[in-house]
Each structure stands twice: as structure tokens, then as C-alpha cells.
């Protein structure tokens, strides 16, 4: 068996070390870039929150209320308007040809516990036509299935029956994927128990594949960017379309009932007027002098 020349061996070791060093340098730059992007997005948290609060008191024929975490706030998007909540509000407005008031109760960093504690009490003040809930991604970091289910049950129990709840998106990290699978099983089971519609966020994001998921992510590699939020919105859109159709049908029935009521009222008024005129005519005839 031929022996390897020492110079060739050293040359191979040198190439390996050089390649490893280059890869390490790339990894360090990528890590610094990610941390820098995360810090930048963190600075935007109060900006996005203020943007949504400024719209709380705007008027609209329909009321859309959103609950959730930083993704509902639109962190990672170039503007809160390009978040999935912003995109859905535009879709609702176009579909109904009506004005829409958006109340975004979400809070960046919220877990199911914080949603239950802080957001649900605020929801009680409103009678929303449309409700979306996307919560739980922050629970995955330190996941406890029993706690997650208890909080989620409390949230779902307080929602109107027409609310649309999303399962958790894919994260591609094997350890987290296992937790997400467990969390999503709880989401679907509880949604079925309370009769809520599930927006299939996991399947929708998973279908994007690893490469497109990377392209759809903001610089922190956690939040979606504008493209990513377009994908998120698409997970909600079929359920939103169904809800809008239901609202339109309910309004049509209400309008029809109002028309019937108005017609009945008008008929009753006319008959009353006719009877009054008849009585007045009779009294006038009785008052005439006899010949």
C-alpha cells in the first residue's frame, strides 16, 4: 500500500484548516449580523405598538380585533401595515367594500400566559365582527404542555365562536419542531372543542421550504419580513373570506327582516289612516242637516 508523502499530508491539513477558518469567519459575521438585526428590531417594538394604538379609536363599519405577539405587531415588516394583521384588514375592507376599524391588542414577547392575563380583559370591551389569534411561539422556548394547554383553554373559552386561531409556524430546528408538533396538537384539539376555526399556519409556512423560509425571514432569522407576512396572511385568508361571507349573509337577512318590518309598519299605518278617514267621513255625513 503506497504511503502518503508528508508534504502532501501537511498540505491537506493546511487546506482543511483554511477552509474551516473561512467557514468560522463567515459564521461569526452571520452571527454578528443576526444580533445587530435583532437589536434593530427590538428598538422598533415601541414604534409598532404606538402605530397600532393610534388607530384604536378610528371609526369603521366593521371591527377587527387581533390578539397575539410580536408577529401580530408586525415586527420584521417594513411597516406595521405590511404585517399579516395589516394585510388582512385590507383584504376585509376590499371584500366588504366597507370601512374597517382595527384594534390590535397584541404585545411583543407575549406568551399564552401574558395573552390570557393582559389581552383578554381588554377584549371584553369590544364586540368584534372578526377576531384573529396567533399566540404560542414564545412558549416553545421553554415549553410545558400542561401550562400551554391550560392557558390556551382559558383564551379560547373567552373568544367569540367565530374567532380564527392559528397554529404555530414551522421553525425548522428539530428540537423546536418536536415541541411545535405537541403544541399544535393542543391548538387543534381545543379549537375543535370550542368550535373555533384554525388557520393552518404551520402547513402554510412549511410548504415554503427551508430556502424560501430563510428568504421570508427578517434579519434576526426569527420574525417574518414583508414576504413572510404575505405568507402568514395567506394562511388566514380562507377563514377570513368565510367569515366575511357569513357577515354579509347575516346583514342581508337583517336588511330583509327590516324591509318586511318596514312594509308591515307602512301597511298598518295606511290601514289606520284609512279607518280614521272612514270614521271622519261617517261623522261628516251624520252632521249634515236632514231635509
C-alpha positions in Angstrom: 0.0 0.0 0.0 1.5 3.3 -1.0 2.4 5.8 1.7 1.3 9.4 1.7 4.1 11.9 1.4 4.5 14.2 4.5 4.2 17.3 2.4 1.0 16.2 0.8 -0.4 15.4 4.2 0.6 18.8 5.6 -0.8 20.5 2.5 -4.1 18.7 3.1 -4.2 19.7 6.7 -3.5 23.3 5.7 -6.4 23.4 3.2 -8.7 21.9 5.8 -7.7 24.4 8.4 -8.0 27.3 5.9 -11.5 26.1 4.9 -12.5 25.7 8.5 -11.2 29.1 9.4 -13.1 30.7 6.5 -16.3 29.0 7.5 -15.8 30.1 11.0 -15.3 33.6 9.9 -18.5 33.5 7.8 -20.4 32.1 10.8 -19.1 34.8 13.1 -20.1 37.5 10.6 -23.6 36.0 10.2 -24.0 35.8 14.0 -23.0 39.4 14.4 -25.4 40.4 11.6 -28.2 38.5 13.2 -27.6 40.1 16.6 -27.4 43.5 15.1 -30.7 42.9 13.2 -32.3 41.6 16.4 -31.2 44.8 18.3 -32.6 47.0 15.5 -36.0 45.2 15.6 -36.0 45.4 19.3 -35.8 49.2 19.0 -38.9 49.1 16.8 -41.1 47.5 19.4 -42.5 50.7 20.8 -42.8 52.3 17.4 -45.0 49.5 16.1 -47.0 49.5 19.3 -47.7 53.2 19.1 -48.7 52.8 15.4 -51.4 50.4 16.3 -52.6 52.4 19.4 -53.0 55.5 17.2 -55.7 53.5 15.3 -57.7 52.2 18.2 -60.3 54.9 18.1 -60.7 55.2 14.3 -64.2 54.6 13.1 -65.3 51.7 10.9 -68.4 49.8 9.9 -66.7 46.5 10.9 -64.5 45.8 13.9 -61.4 43.6 13.6 -59.6 42.7 16.8 -56.2 40.9 16.8 -54.6 39.1 19.7 -51.0 37.7 19.7 -47.4 38.5 20.0 -44.7 40.4 18.0 -45.8 38.8 14.7 -49.3 40.4 15.2 -47.5 43.7 15.8 -45.6 43.2 12.5 -42.1 43.2 13.8 -39.8 42.4 10.9 -42.0 44.0 8.3 -41.0 47.3 6.7 -44.2 48.8 8.1 -46.9 47.6 10.6 -49.3 47.9 7.7 -47.5 45.1 5.9 -47.9 42.7 8.9 -50.4 39.9 8.5 -52.9 41.9 10.6 -52.4 44.9 8.3 -52.8 42.8 5.2 -55.9 41.1 6.5 -57.6 44.4 7.3 -57.0 45.5 3.7 -58.5 42.2 2.5 -61.5 42.6 4.7 -62.1 46.2 3.5 -61.8 45.2 -0.2 -64.1 42.1 0.3 -66.8 44.0 2.1 -66.4 47.4 0.4 -66.7 48.8 3.8 -64.6 50.6 6.4 -62.8 48.5 8.9 -61.7 49.6 12.4 -58.6 47.6 13.6 -57.9 47.1 17.3 -54.6 45.3 17.7 -54.3 44.1 21.3 -51.2 42.0 20.7 -48.0 42.6 22.7 -44.5 41.8 21.5 -43.0 39.0 23.5 -46.4 37.7 24.7 -46.8 34.1 25.7 -50.1 32.4 26.2 -50.0 33.3 29.8 -49.4 37.0 29.1 -52.2 37.0 26.4 -54.5 35.5 29.0 -53.5 38.0 31.6 -53.3 41.2 29.7 -55.1 40.9 26.3 -58.3 39.0 27.2 -59.5 41.6 29.8 -59.2 44.3 27.0 -61.1 42.1 24.5 -64.1 42.1 26.8 -64.7 45.8 26.0 -65.4 45.1 22.3 -67.9 43.3 20.2 -65.7 42.4 17.2 -67.0 41.2 13.8 -63.7 39.4 13.2 -61.1 38.1 15.6 -57.7 36.5 14.9 -55.4 34.9 17.4 -51.8 33.8 16.8 -50.1 33.0 20.1 -47.7 30.4 21.4 -44.4 30.7 19.5 -42.8 32.3 22.6 -44.0 29.4 24.7 -41.9 27.0 22.6 -38.6 28.3 24.0 -39.4 26.9 27.5 -42.3 24.6 26.6 -44.5 22.9 29.2 -47.5 21.2 27.6 -49.7 21.3 30.6 -49.2 25.0 31.2 -49.7 25.7 27.5 -52.9 23.9 27.3 -54.3 25.5 30.5 -53.6 29.0 29.2 -54.8 28.3 25.7 -58.0 26.8 27.1 -58.7 29.9 29.1 -58.1 32.1 25.9 -60.2 30.0 23.6 -63.0 29.9 26.1 -63.2 33.7 26.2 -63.3 34.1 22.4 -66.4 34.5 20.3 -67.4 31.4 18.3 -66.4 33.0 15.0 -62.8 33.7 16.1 -59.9 32.4 13.9 -57.0 30.9 15.7 -53.6 30.0 14.1 -51.5 27.0 15.0 -47.7 27.6 15.4 -45.5 28.2 12.3 -42.6 25.9 11.4 -39.2 26.8 12.8 -37.1 24.0 11.1 -35.0 23.5 14.2 -35.5 19.8 15.1 -35.8 20.3 18.9 -38.4 23.1 18.4 -40.2 21.2 15.7 -40.9 18.4 18.2 -42.4 21.0 20.7 -44.3 22.7 17.9 -45.9 19.4 16.9 -47.1 18.9 20.5 -48.3 22.5 20.8 -50.2 22.3 17.5 -52.0 19.1 18.5 -53.2 21.0 21.6 -54.3 24.0 19.4 -56.3 21.9 17.1 -57.9 19.8 19.8 -59.0 22.8 21.8 -60.2 24.7 18.7 -62.4 21.7 17.8 -63.7 21.6 21.4 -64.7 25.3 21.3 -65.9 25.3 17.6 -63.1 27.7 16.5 -61.6 27.9 13.0 -57.9 27.1 12.7 -55.7 29.0 10.3 -53.1 26.4 9.1 -50.0 28.5 9.7 -47.7 25.5 10.2 -48.6 23.8 6.9 -48.5 27.1 5.0 -45.1 28.1 6.3 -43.7 24.6 6.0 -44.7 24.4 2.3 -42.3 27.3 1.7 -39.3 25.0 2.2 -36.1 25.8 4.1 -34.6 28.2 1.5 -37.7 30.3 1.0 -38.3 30.4 4.7 -34.8 31.9 5.1 -35.7 34.4 2.3 -39.0 35.2 4.0 -37.3 36.0 7.4 -36.2 39.3 8.8 -32.5 39.8 9.6 -32.9 38.2 13.1 -33.9 35.0 11.3 -36.9 34.7 13.7 -39.6 37.2 12.6 -41.1 37.3 9.0 -40.2 40.1 6.6 -42.7 41.6 4.1 -42.7 38.4 2.0 -43.0 36.2 5.1 -46.0 38.2 6.4 -47.7 37.8 3.0 -47.4 34.0 3.5 -48.8 34.3 7.0 -51.7 36.3 5.8 -52.5 33.6 3.2 -52.9 31.1 6.0 -55.7 33.2 7.4 -57.4 34.3 4.2 -59.7 31.3 3.5 -61.1 31.6 7.0 -61.4 35.4 6.7 -63.2 35.0 3.4 -65.7 32.6 5.0 -66.2 34.9 7.9 -66.8 37.9 5.7 -69.3 35.9 3.7 -71.1 35.0 6.9 -71.3 38.6 7.9 -72.7 39.6 4.5 -75.3 36.9 4.8 -76.3 38.0 8.3 -76.6 41.6 7.1 -78.7 40.5 4.1 -81.1 38.7 6.5 -81.2 41.7 8.8 -81.9 44.0 5.9 -84.6 41.7 4.6 -86.2 41.5 8.0 -86.1 45.3 8.3 -87.7 45.6 4.9 -90.5 43.3 5.9 -90.9 45.1 9.2 -91.0 48.5 7.4 -93.5 47.2 4.9 -95.7 45.8 7.7 -95.5 49.1 9.6 -96.3 51.0 6.5 -99.3 48.8 5.8 -100.5 49.1 9.3 -100.1 52.9 9.2 -102.1 53.0 5.9 -104.9 50.9 7.3 -105.1 53.0 10.4 -105.2 56.1 8.3 -108.0 54.6 6.1 -110.1 53.7 9.2 -109.6 57.2 10.6 -110.6 58.7 7.3 -113.7 56.4 7.1 -114.7 57.4 10.6 -114.3 61.1 9.8 -116.3 60.7 6.7 -119.1 59.0 8.6 -119.2 61.7 11.2 -119.4 64.3 8.5 -122.4 62.5 6.9 -124.2 62.3 10.2 -123.7 66.0 10.8 -125.5 67.0 7.5 -129.0 68.6 8.1 -131.9 66.4 7.2 -134.4 67.7 4.6 
